[in-house]
Amino acid sequence: MPGTNRVPRALFSEVLKKTKPYSLPGLRLRFYPNKTLKSSFAVSLRVAKKATERNIWKRRGYSVFRKIQNKLKKGTYLFFLQPEIKNISFAEFENKITLLLQKANLINE
């Protein structure tokens, strides 16, 4: 996903203040509606100690987001991965993100 479609760190605090969380075990989402579609994945040290492993989780997240971005409402999406997500497969991870977006009612049908 191009850097222009990612949320800059400076906007994190603003989005966190103005939004409510949606969550599933291992995954939390914050959504802020606006005119552009941007996303970011934050992976805690508790998920993976090594930066390379955290980057793998981020790349997986961006990959899933890229697949479904055409169905989503415009806005800023912040995903936070939690330790419970460590031991799941890519297919389960993809399913969790889709379920969380459906739970938050952010998928246009």
BELDA-V363596 format. One record per helix or strand. SS is the DSSP state (hx for helix, st for strand). FROM is the first residue (numbers start at 1). TO is the last residue. If there is no record, write none. Layout:
BEGIN
SS_FROM_TO / SS_FROM_TO
END
This chain:
BEGIN
hx_3_5 / st_6_6 / hx_9_18 / st_21_24 / st_27_33 / st_37_43 / hx_51_71 / st_72_72 / st_75_81 / hx_83_85 / hx_90_103 / st_107_107
END
